[in-house]
Amino acid sequence: MAAEIVNPRSDESKTHGAASANDISGADELFDPAFALHRGGKMAVQATVPIRDKDDLSLAYTPGVAKVCSAIAENPELVHDYTWKSQVVAVVTDGTAVLGLGDIGPEASLPVMEGKAILFKQFGGVDAVPIALATTDTDEIIETVVRLAPSFGGVNLEDISAPRCFEIERKLQERLDIPVFHDDQHGTAVVTLAALRNAAKLSGRTLGDLRGVISGAGAAGVAIAKFLLEAGIGDVAVADRKGIVSRDRDDLTDVKRELAELTNRAGLSGPLETALAGADVFIGVSGGTVPEPAVASMAPGAFVFAMANPNPEVHPDIAHKYAAVVATGRSDYPNQINNVLAFPGIFAGALQVRASRITEGMKIAAANALADVVGDELAADYVIPSPFDERVAPAVTAAVAAAARAEGVARR
């Protein structure tokens, strides 16, 4: 389609439908700038070709469009040249795990999906369409996305609760020949690896020298653990609410049972605090609070990535007492672990070469490119670049596209 997604912040859209006290529940909301920004939505569709007269109309629609339709019917590959398919991503959610809000449903999740879509455009030049599904049934979600797939070049799964998110992503990847990427898992993992590579470099170590501990065995925690192992970390243990995920536990889900087989080579068991003693890295993706004595028990020169929002598992002031490098998920502290550093460039690179999927190698390439952006500026308070660093998206895009070609999943 000759259209692109835009941010509708024109003067007209700012003033259209001025709110009254009866329109929004509560006077605070009436004057809250977040409500003002969101009123009318954060995005719209804008044509990329003008329709100024009947000749333009006859080319953009009937009868001219029929020629293009017939050509695509004869050669379906032409859909990538003559529609927006090759440059647009579906942002799909069921609203079950939205930010720190939890299961709030499809309608309430839509502002987040709109926000995700404009981040795709702003930081990666990728058009994206928010799709909030009125079902939490795993099979229904899979079937719905499969039926929507002909319109899109990729699928970004968003804010779908664990463990359902793992099965949904896996089955969609098996059935579709376009990239399917659950950003809550893999975007977080990519940015975490990039920051950890630079932290290790700063301390004169490699990933293989490090023993890590992850608090949280949900979507992000599982993905980070697997990704760090793929990248070569020495060892990593994962803890959930009941303690370290270990082979001797009989209460594990299938996902955690697999995790127990892959992680915790030291054979640790017991609470999170046991794993932290002597550990080199803490990665928090769970919320809650880690006691200060547990942080103090970590190895000298440790790295603390307390990424829960808005309240990190370890407050930065405490973390700095014991750690050489501290990162959070917040923008008001240095070293923000933010997915927006990864997903726009990852999809831009995948779409650029019409990749059939996003491989582990492509994700590692993205992490390495992101880490390399920091370059000679590397410091304890700068192991990961800012989302507003204009070098980020081009670097990640190029690295992902090159990796796709190297791994044989590129189709152009």
C-alpha positions in Angstrom: 0.0 0.0 0.0 1.3 3.4 -0.8 1.2 4.6 2.8 3.3 5.0 5.8 2.7 5.2 9.5 3.2 8.7 11.0 2.9 10.5 14.3 -0.3 12.7 14.0 1.0 15.7 15.9 -0.3 18.4 13.7 -1.9 21.6 15.1 -5.3 20.2 14.2 -4.7 16.9 16.0 -3.5 18.8 19.1 -6.6 20.9 19.3 -9.2 18.5 18.0 -11.9 17.6 20.5 -10.7 19.7 23.4 -11.4 17.8 26.6 -13.8 18.8 29.3 -13.9 17.7 32.9 -16.6 15.2 32.0 -14.5 13.6 29.2 -11.8 12.2 31.4 -12.3 10.7 34.9 -10.6 13.1 37.3 -9.2 16.6 37.1 -5.7 15.3 37.4 -6.0 13.3 34.2 -7.4 16.4 32.4 -4.2 18.3 33.0 -1.8 15.4 32.9 0.6 15.9 29.9 0.6 12.1 29.2 -3.2 12.2 28.6 -2.8 15.3 26.5 -0.2 13.6 24.3 -2.3 10.4 23.9 -5.6 12.1 23.1 -6.7 10.9 19.6 -3.9 8.3 19.5 -0.2 8.7 18.7 -0.2 7.6 15.1 -2.0 7.7 11.8 -1.6 6.5 8.2 -0.2 8.9 5.6 -0.2 8.3 1.8 3.2 8.2 0.1 1.8 9.0 -3.3 -0.4 12.1 -4.1 -3.9 11.8 -5.4 -4.5 15.2 -7.0 -6.8 14.4 -9.9 -8.7 11.7 -11.7 -5.5 10.4 -13.4 -3.8 9.9 -10.1 -7.0 8.2 -8.7 -7.2 5.8 -11.7 -3.6 4.8 -11.1 -3.7 4.4 -7.4 -7.0 2.6 -7.4 -9.2 1.2 -10.1 -8.5 0.5 -12.9 -4.7 0.9 -12.6 -4.4 -1.2 -9.4 -5.9 -4.2 -11.2 -2.7 -4.5 -13.3 -0.6 -4.7 -10.2 -2.9 -7.2 -8.5 -2.8 -9.4 -11.6 1.0 -9.3 -11.7 1.2 -10.3 -8.0 -1.3 -13.1 -8.6 1.0 -14.5 -11.3 4.2 -13.9 -9.3 3.5 -13.6 -5.5 7.1 -12.4 -4.9 6.2 -9.1 -6.5 4.1 -8.3 -3.4 7.4 -7.1 -1.8 8.0 -4.6 -4.6 4.6 -3.2 -5.1 3.1 -3.1 -1.6 4.2 -2.1 1.8 4.7 -5.7 2.9 8.5 -5.6 2.9 8.7 -2.6 5.2 5.9 -3.1 7.8 5.8 -5.1 11.0 2.7 -6.3 13.0 3.0 -5.5 16.7 0.8 -8.1 18.3 -0.3 -8.5 21.9 -3.1 -10.1 23.9 -2.6 -7.6 26.8 -1.7 -10.2 29.4 1.7 -8.9 30.5 1.8 -5.1 29.8 4.8 -3.3 31.3 4.4 -3.4 35.1 0.6 -3.4 34.8 0.0 -7.1 34.2 -3.1 -8.5 32.5 -5.0 -5.4 31.5 -6.6 -6.6 28.3 -6.4 -5.6 24.7 -7.9 -2.2 24.7 -5.8 -1.0 27.7 -2.7 -2.3 26.0 -3.2 -0.3 22.8 -1.4 2.8 23.9 1.7 0.7 24.6 1.4 -0.9 21.1 1.0 2.5 19.5 4.1 3.6 21.3 6.0 0.6 20.1 4.9 1.3 16.6 6.2 4.8 16.6 9.5 3.7 18.1 9.9 1.3 15.2 9.4 4.3 12.9 11.4 6.9 14.8 14.5 4.7 15.5 14.5 2.2 12.7 12.5 3.7 9.8 10.2 0.7 10.0 6.4 1.0 9.7 4.5 -0.9 12.3 0.8 -1.6 13.0 -0.5 -2.2 16.5 -2.8 -5.3 16.8 -4.4 -6.0 20.2 -6.2 -9.4 20.1 -9.3 -10.1 22.1 -8.2 -13.6 23.0 -5.7 -15.2 25.4 -6.1 -18.7 23.9 -2.7 -19.8 22.6 -4.0 -21.6 19.6 -6.4 -18.7 18.6 -3.5 -16.3 18.8 -1.3 -18.4 16.6 -4.0 -19.0 14.0 -5.0 -15.3 14.0 -1.4 -14.2 13.4 -0.9 -16.8 10.7 -3.9 -15.4 8.9 -2.8 -11.8 9.2 0.8 -12.6 8.1 0.3 -12.0 4.3 0.0 -8.3 5.0 3.3 -8.0 6.9 7.1 -8.5 6.5 7.6 -9.4 10.2 5.8 -10.0 13.5 6.8 -8.4 16.8 5.1 -10.2 19.7 4.7 -7.9 22.6 3.5 -8.2 26.3 2.2 -11.8 26.1 2.5 -13.6 29.4 4.9 -16.5 30.1 5.0 -19.4 29.6 2.4 -19.0 26.7 4.8 -16.6 24.9 7.4 -19.3 24.4 5.0 -21.6 22.6 3.3 -18.9 20.6 6.7 -17.6 19.3 8.0 -21.1 18.6 4.9 -22.3 16.6 4.7 -19.0 14.7 8.3 -19.3 13.7 7.7 -22.9 12.5 4.7 -21.9 10.4 5.7 -18.5 8.9 8.5 -17.6 6.5 8.9 -14.1 7.9 10.7 -13.0 11.1 8.8 -13.6 14.3 10.4 -11.9 17.4 9.2 -11.7 20.9 10.9 -8.4 22.0 10.3 -8.9 25.7 12.5 -11.9 25.4 15.1 -11.2 22.8 15.3 -7.4 22.7 16.1 -7.4 26.4 18.7 -10.2 25.9 20.4 -8.4 23.1 20.8 -5.1 25.0 21.9 -7.0 28.1 24.6 -8.9 26.3 25.9 -5.7 24.7 26.2 -3.9 28.0 27.8 -7.0 29.6 30.4 -7.3 26.9 31.4 -3.8 27.4 31.5 -4.1 31.2 33.7 -7.2 30.9 36.0 -5.3 28.4 36.2 -2.4 30.9 37.4 -4.8 33.6 39.8 -6.7 31.4 37.7 -9.9 31.4 35.8 -11.9 28.8 32.3 -13.4 29.0 33.9 -16.8 29.7 35.4 -15.4 32.9 32.0 -14.5 34.4 29.5 -16.3 36.5 26.1 -14.6 36.4 22.9 -14.8 38.4 19.5 -13.8 36.9 16.6 -13.0 39.2 13.4 -13.8 37.3 12.5 -16.9 35.2 9.8 -15.2 33.0 10.1 -14.3 29.4 13.1 -12.0 29.8 15.0 -14.1 32.3 14.7 -17.3 30.3 15.8 -15.6 27.1 18.7 -13.7 28.7 20.0 -16.9 30.3 19.9 -18.9 27.0 21.4 -16.0 25.1 24.3 -15.5 27.5 25.1 -19.2 27.3 25.0 -19.0 23.5 27.4 -16.0 23.6 29.8 -17.9 25.9 29.3 -16.8 29.5 31.1 -19.0 32.0 28.0 -20.0 33.9 24.6 -18.5 34.8 22.1 -19.5 37.4 18.4 -18.3 37.3 16.2 -17.8 40.4 12.4 -17.6 40.5 10.2 -16.9 43.6 11.0 -20.3 45.0 14.8 -20.0 44.6 17.4 -21.2 42.2 16.1 -23.1 39.2 17.9 -26.4 39.7 17.6 -30.0 38.6 16.6 -31.2 42.1 13.4 -29.2 42.1 10.2 -31.1 41.4 7.9 -28.1 40.9 9.3 -26.8 37.6 7.3 -26.1 34.5 8.5 -27.5 31.2 10.3 -24.3 30.3 12.0 -24.1 33.7 13.0 -27.8 33.5 14.7 -27.1 30.2 16.4 -24.1 31.8 17.6 -26.2 34.7 19.3 -28.5 32.2 21.1 -25.7 30.5 22.1 -23.4 33.4 23.6 -23.6 36.8 26.5 -25.8 36.0 27.8 -25.3 39.5 24.8 -27.2 40.8 23.6 -24.5 43.2 20.4 -24.8 45.1 18.5 -22.7 47.6 17.6 -19.0 47.6 18.8 -16.3 45.3 21.3 -15.1 48.0 23.1 -18.5 47.7 23.7 -17.9 44.0 24.9 -14.3 44.5 27.7 -15.3 46.9 30.9 -14.8 44.8 29.0 -14.1 41.6 30.4 -11.7 39.0 27.1 -10.5 37.5 23.6 -9.9 38.8 20.8 -9.4 36.2 17.4 -8.5 37.7 14.2 -8.8 35.6 11.8 -9.7 38.3 11.0 -6.8 40.6 11.3 -7.2 44.4 14.3 -6.2 46.4 17.6 -7.9 46.8 19.0 -7.5 50.4 22.2 -5.4 50.6 24.2 -8.2 52.3 23.5 -10.4 49.3 24.9 -7.7 46.9 27.9 -7.3 49.2 28.6 -11.0 49.0 29.3 -10.8 45.2 32.8 -11.0 43.8 35.0 -7.8 43.8 34.4 -5.7 40.7 31.0 -7.2 40.1 28.4 -5.9 37.6 24.8 -5.2 38.9 22.1 -4.8 36.2 19.0 -4.1 38.2 16.5 -3.7 35.4 13.0 -3.7 37.1 10.9 -0.6 36.5 10.2 1.7 38.1 11.9 0.2 41.2 15.2 -1.6 40.5 15.9 -4.8 42.5 19.0 -3.1 43.9 18.9 0.7 44.3 21.8 2.2 42.3 23.1 3.9 45.5 23.5 0.6 47.2 24.8 -1.2 44.0 27.6 1.4 43.6 28.9 0.5 47.0 29.9 -3.0 45.8 29.8 -3.1 42.0 32.2 -1.7 39.3 29.4 -1.3 36.8 25.7 -0.6 37.5 22.9 -0.5 35.0 19.1 -0.1 35.3 16.0 0.0 33.2 15.5 3.7 34.0 16.4 6.7 31.9 17.3 8.8 34.9 20.4 6.7 35.7 23.4 5.9 33.5 23.5 2.7 31.5 19.8 2.2 30.7 19.0 -1.2 29.4 16.4 -0.2 26.9 14.9 -2.5 24.2 14.6 0.4 21.9 18.3 0.1 21.3 17.7 -3.3 19.7 14.4 -4.0 18.0 14.2 -1.2 15.5 17.6 -2.0 14.0 17.0 -5.8 14.2 13.8 -5.6 12.2 15.2 -3.0 9.8 18.1 -5.3 9.0 15.9 -8.4 8.7 13.5 -6.6 6.4 16.3 -5.0 4.3 17.4 -8.5 3.2 13.9 -10.1 3.4 15.2 -12.6 6.1 13.0 -15.6 6.6 13.7 -15.5 10.3 15.8 -13.9 13.0 18.6 -16.3 14.0 20.8 -16.4 17.1 23.7 -15.3 15.0 21.7 -12.2 13.9 20.9 -11.4 17.5 24.5 -11.8 18.6 25.6 -9.6 15.6 23.1 -6.9 16.9 24.5 -7.1 20.4 28.1 -6.8 19.2 27.3 -3.8 16.9 25.5 -2.1 19.8 28.4 -2.7 22.1 30.8 -1.3 19.5 29.0 2.0 19.2 30.4 2.9 22.6 33.9 2.5 21.3 36.6 4.6 22.9 34.1 6.3 25.1 33.7 3.2 27.3 33.5 4.0 31.0 31.8 2.6 34.1 28.8 4.9 33.5 28.8 4.4 29.8 28.7 0.7 28.8 25.6 1.1 26.6 24.8 4.0 24.2 21.7 6.2 24.5 18.7 5.4 22.3 19.1 8.9 20.9 22.6 8.1 19.6 22.1 8.3 15.8 24.8 5.7 15.3 22.8 2.9 16.9 20.1 1.9 14.4 22.4 2.1 11.3 25.0 0.0 13.1 22.5 -2.7 14.3 20.7 -2.7 10.9 23.9 -3.3 8.9 25.2 -6.0 11.3 21.9 -7.9 11.3 21.6 -7.7 7.5 25.2 -9.0 7.1 24.6 -11.8 9.6 21.4 -12.9 7.8 23.3 -13.2 4.5 26.1 -15.1 6.2 23.6 -17.5 7.8 21.7 -18.1 4.5 18.3 -16.7 5.7 18.4 -13.6 3.4 16.3 -13.6 0.3 17.7 -10.5 -1.3 
